[in-house]
């Protein structure tokens, strides 16, 4: 018994998908005879044609995943999409690096561990991207004896 037309009409009346339409198996002959939308509406009102409830989905697994990501997990090479610069842009990376170095340089100047001349020289070197990191900057200062040891 092909009831695809009736199913399609019921779906359009109930504004739902065809898969959600349920027919009463005991009254299939009645459904087969319904050929107009009015007939289908009467069958819906009488309860012969019903609409299956929408299926929800659980957020449990999503919340579990989010908790893991908050801890800093699941961020390995296999989980990454896009280039390195897409995740942290070149400019942002530069800003973070320079700000750290300048803050350290300011600390050295305020505690009189370096002279103002050295401060200006190093400041310009930071600006011209000589140092890879704060650690590299410290290494340079130590190797060239630019930090006052007696002030420490």
N, C-alpha and C positions, 0 to 999 in steps of 0.2 A: 504494500500500500504506500503510494508516494504522496506524502503530505508536505512537500517542500514549499509549495505555493502558500499553503495555509500558515506554515511556519514563518515564511517571509512576511506575510501580511501582519501576523501577530507581532512580529519583531518591530515592524514599522509603527504599529499602533502603540505598543508599550515603550517605544523608543529605547530598545535594547538590542543586543546581538542575537543572532539566530541560535547560538549555542545555549543561551539562557532560557529559551522557551521550553516549557514542559507540557506535554499532552497527557491527559488522563487515559490510561490504556484501556479502561473498560468502555470508553465512549469514542473510540476511534472512528466508527462509522458516522457518528454525528459530526465529527470534525471534517470527515471527508466530504460530506454534503455541503459544508459551509464554503460558498464560493465568492461571497462578497465581504467587504470590510464590516458591514453592519452585522452579518452572521458571526463573524469572528469576535466582534465587540460583545455580542450577546453571550457567546461561549466564555469569554473572559470574565464577564460579570457573574455568570453562573458558576464559575470556578472550574470549568472543564480544562481551560488553558490557563496555566500559571506561569509566573516568572520566577526563575531560580534566583536565590539570593547571591549578591555579588560577593566574590571571595576577597577578603582582606589579606594583608600579608604582615607577618610579624617583624617587628623592628629589633628583635633580640640579637640577631647576628650582626646587624648594622651597628648597634650600640656597642657590642663587644669589640668590633673592628675599630670603632672610633676611640674607645678606651685604650686599645693597643697603640694606636697612632699618637694619642696624647702622651703616652709614655716614651714616644720616640722610636717605637718599633715599626716594622714593615716599611722601612725607607731604604732598603738595599737597592742594588743595581737593577734587579729584576722588576722592582715596583716603579721605577722611574720612567717617565715619558717625557720626551723633549730633550733638548740639549741642556748642558750644565748651566748655560747662561739664561735659559728659559726659567729655571727654578730660582736662580739668584742672578739678576742682571749684572752686567759688567760695571755699570755705574754704581749700583748699590754696593757691590763688593768693594769697589774702590773707596767709596765713602766710609764704609765700616773700617777698612784698613787704615785709612788716613786719619780718621778721628781717633782711633786707638793710639796711633803713634804720636799725634799732636798732644793728646791728653797726657801721655807719659812724658813728653818733652816739657810740657807746662809744669808738671809735678817736679821735674828735675830743676827747672828754673826757679820755681817758688821756694824750694828747699836749698837753694844756692849750691847745688851739686855741679852745675855747669855755669860758665860765664855767659854774658849776654851775646858776646861775639860768636861763641860756639852755638848758642841757641839759634841765632839767625842763620848760621851756616847749615845746621842740621835741618832747620825748618824748611829751607829751600831744597835741601836734598830729599826730604819727605815729599815735597810738592812735585819734584821731578822723578818720583817713583824709583828711588835708589834702593830702598829697603823693602824686602818682601813681607816682613812682619815686625812686631814689637821685639821679638827675640833677636831678629837680625840687627835691628837698631841697637839693642843692648850690646851685642857682640862687637859691632863697629865702634861704639863708644869705649868699650874695654880695650880693644886692640890698639886704638889710637890714643889711649890715656887721656880722654877728654873729660872723664868724670873725676871730680876731686875726691880723693880717698880719705883725706883727713877730715872732711866735712861730715862723713858718714857716722 
